[in-house]
Amino acid sequence: MSAVAEVRRDAIAANVFGELLLALQFLTILRIKTTLPFDERSFGRSAAFFPLVGAILGVVVWGGDRVLQEVCPSSLRNLLVVAALALLSRGLHFDGLADSADGLFGGHDRERRLAIMKDSRIGTFGTLALLSVVLFKVRALDLLSGSDRSAALLLGPTLSRWAYVVLAYRAIPARPDGLGALLMRGNYVRELAVASGTELLVTLLVGPSVGFIAVLLALILVLGMMRYCTARLGGVTGDTFGAIGELVETATFCLYAVLAAVQADVSGLPP
C-alpha cells in the first residue's frame, strides 16, 4: 500500500471516529472531547451512528437492570430504568416531547405554535405528555420479564435514535435555523444506509419476529409525525426529533408488553 493510500485511510478512520464521538456527545451526557467540529456536514454525517449510540445506551441500561434485579423490587427497578434512560440522554427526548406537545396542541396558527415550541417553559400539554410516556414505560416494563424485557430495553433506544435519521432524511425543516434544520440539511443516503444497517443488526440479535413489527411501528410513527407536523408547522423542528424518539421508545416497550400478554393468554400462563 502506498504512503498516499495509508494517509487517506488514516484520515477516513479519523473522520469516522470523530463522527461517532460527535453522535455520542450529542445524544448522551458523555463529554469525551471538546474540540469536535460541529457544522452542517459533520453533524449530518454523525447521524449514521445515532442507532449505534442508542444500542450502547440500551446495553448500559440493560446491564444496570440486571444488577438491580438482585437488589430492588420490580416497581422501583422500572422507575430507575426509565430515569436512567432520560438521564443518560440528558433529557433530550423529554425536552423535545414537552415542547412539541405544547406547541402542536396549544397554538392557533403556525407562527404561534413555533413560538410556543421555542419557549423553555413547560405548559399543560407538555406536562401531560411527559407524565403519559413515563407511566406507559413504567407499566410496560412492569409486564415484561426475561428475554422480552431484554429485547425491549435493547431495541427501544436503538429504534428511537434510528427514527431520528429516518425523519431527518424524509422531512423538511419548519425553520431555517436550529439543530433540526442543521441535521436535515446534512443527512443523505449514506447516513440512512449505515444507520439502518445498525438498526437491522440489533433487530436480528434481539429477535426478528417481534423486532420487525417494532420497526414497522416506528416507521408508521415517524411518517405520521412528519405529516402531522408538516400540516401544523410547515415542517419539523429539533423538538420534533426529541418527541419522535420518545414516542418510538415508548411504543416499543408497549408493543413487547402487549405481545407478551397476548402470548401469556394464549398459553394460559401469567404474563
ChimeraX attribute file (.defattr): number of C-alpha atoms within 10 A of each C-alpha:
attribute: neighborCount
match mode: 1-to-1
recipient: residues
	/A:1	5
	/A:2	7
	/A:3	8
	/A:4	9
	/A:5	10
	/A:6	11
	/A:7	11
	/A:8	12
	/A:9	12
	/A:10	12
	/A:11	12
	/A:12	12
	/A:13	12
	/A:14	12
	/A:15	15
	/A:16	17
	/A:17	14
	/A:18	19
	/A:19	24
	/A:20	20
	/A:21	20
	/A:22	27
	/A:23	24
	/A:24	23
	/A:25	18
	/A:26	19
	/A:27	20
	/A:28	20
	/A:29	14
	/A:30	13
	/A:31	11
	/A:32	11
	/A:33	10
	/A:34	8
	/A:35	8
	/A:36	13
	/A:37	12
	/A:38	13
	/A:39	12
	/A:40	16
	/A:41	15
	/A:42	21
	/A:43	22
	/A:44	23
	/A:45	25
	/A:46	27
	/A:47	32
	/A:48	29
	/A:49	28
	/A:50	33
	/A:51	29
	/A:52	25
	/A:53	25
	/A:54	26
	/A:55	24
	/A:56	16
	/A:57	24
	/A:58	22
	/A:59	18
	/A:60	16
	/A:61	22
	/A:62	19
	/A:63	14
	/A:64	15
	/A:65	21
	/A:66	12
	/A:67	12
	/A:68	17
	/A:69	14
	/A:70	10
	/A:71	9
	/A:72	13
	/A:73	10
	/A:74	17
	/A:75	12
	/A:76	13
	/A:77	22
	/A:78	21
	/A:79	17
	/A:80	18
	/A:81	20
	/A:82	17
	/A:83	14
	/A:84	18
	/A:85	19
	/A:86	18
	/A:87	14
	/A:88	16
	/A:89	21
	/A:90	16
	/A:91	18
	/A:92	22
	/A:93	24
	/A:94	24
	/A:95	21
	/A:96	23
	/A:97	28
	/A:98	27
	/A:99	29
	/A:100	30
	/A:101	25
	/A:102	25
	/A:103	28
	/A:104	23
	/A:105	14
	/A:106	17
	/A:107	16
	/A:108	11
	/A:109	12
	/A:110	16
	/A:111	13
	/A:112	15
	/A:113	21
	/A:114	23
	/A:115	11
	/A:116	21
	/A:117	25
	/A:118	15
	/A:119	12
	/A:120	10
	/A:121	12
	/A:122	16
	/A:123	16
	/A:124	12
	/A:125	19
	/A:126	24
	/A:127	15
	/A:128	14
	/A:129	20
	/A:130	17
	/A:131	13
	/A:132	13
	/A:133	19
	/A:134	18
	/A:135	15
	/A:136	15
	/A:137	22
	/A:138	23
	/A:139	17
	/A:140	22
	/A:141	25
	/A:142	18
	/A:143	19
	/A:144	22
	/A:145	15
	/A:146	7
	/A:147	11
	/A:148	20
	/A:149	20
	/A:150	19
	/A:151	24
	/A:152	30
	/A:153	28
	/A:154	24
	/A:155	27
	/A:156	30
	/A:157	31
	/A:158	30
	/A:159	31
	/A:160	31
	/A:161	29
	/A:162	31
	/A:163	31
	/A:164	26
	/A:165	28
	/A:166	22
	/A:167	24
	/A:168	29
	/A:169	19
	/A:170	13
	/A:171	23
	/A:172	20
	/A:173	23
	/A:174	20
	/A:175	16
	/A:176	12
	/A:177	11
	/A:178	13
	/A:179	17
	/A:180	24
	/A:181	21
	/A:182	22
	/A:183	27
	/A:184	26
	/A:185	19
	/A:186	19
	/A:187	25
	/A:188	19
	/A:189	10
	/A:190	12
	/A:191	22
	/A:192	21
	/A:193	14
	/A:194	17
	/A:195	26
	/A:196	21
	/A:197	16
	/A:198	19
	/A:199	27
	/A:200	18
	/A:201	12
	/A:202	21
	/A:203	22
	/A:204	13
	/A:205	13
	/A:206	18
	/A:207	15
	/A:208	15
	/A:209	10
	/A:210	18
	/A:211	25
	/A:212	14
	/A:213	14
	/A:214	25
	/A:215	23
	/A:216	11
	/A:217	15
	/A:218	25
	/A:219	18
	/A:220	13
	/A:221	18
	/A:222	25
	/A:223	17
	/A:224	13
	/A:225	20
	/A:226	23
	/A:227	16
	/A:228	15
	/A:229	22
	/A:230	17
	/A:231	12
	/A:232	21
	/A:233	21
	/A:234	18
	/A:235	18
	/A:236	28
	/A:237	31
	/A:238	26
	/A:239	25
	/A:240	28
	/A:241	28
	/A:242	25
	/A:243	24
	/A:244	27
	/A:245	29
	/A:246	27
	/A:247	23
	/A:248	27
	/A:249	26
	/A:250	23
	/A:251	23
	/A:252	29
	/A:253	27
	/A:254	23
	/A:255	19
	/A:256	25
	/A:257	24
	/A:258	16
	/A:259	15
	/A:260	19
	/A:261	17
	/A:262	13
	/A:263	14
	/A:264	13
	/A:265	12
	/A:266	9
	/A:267	10
	/A:268	9
	/A:269	9
	/A:270	10
	/A:271	17
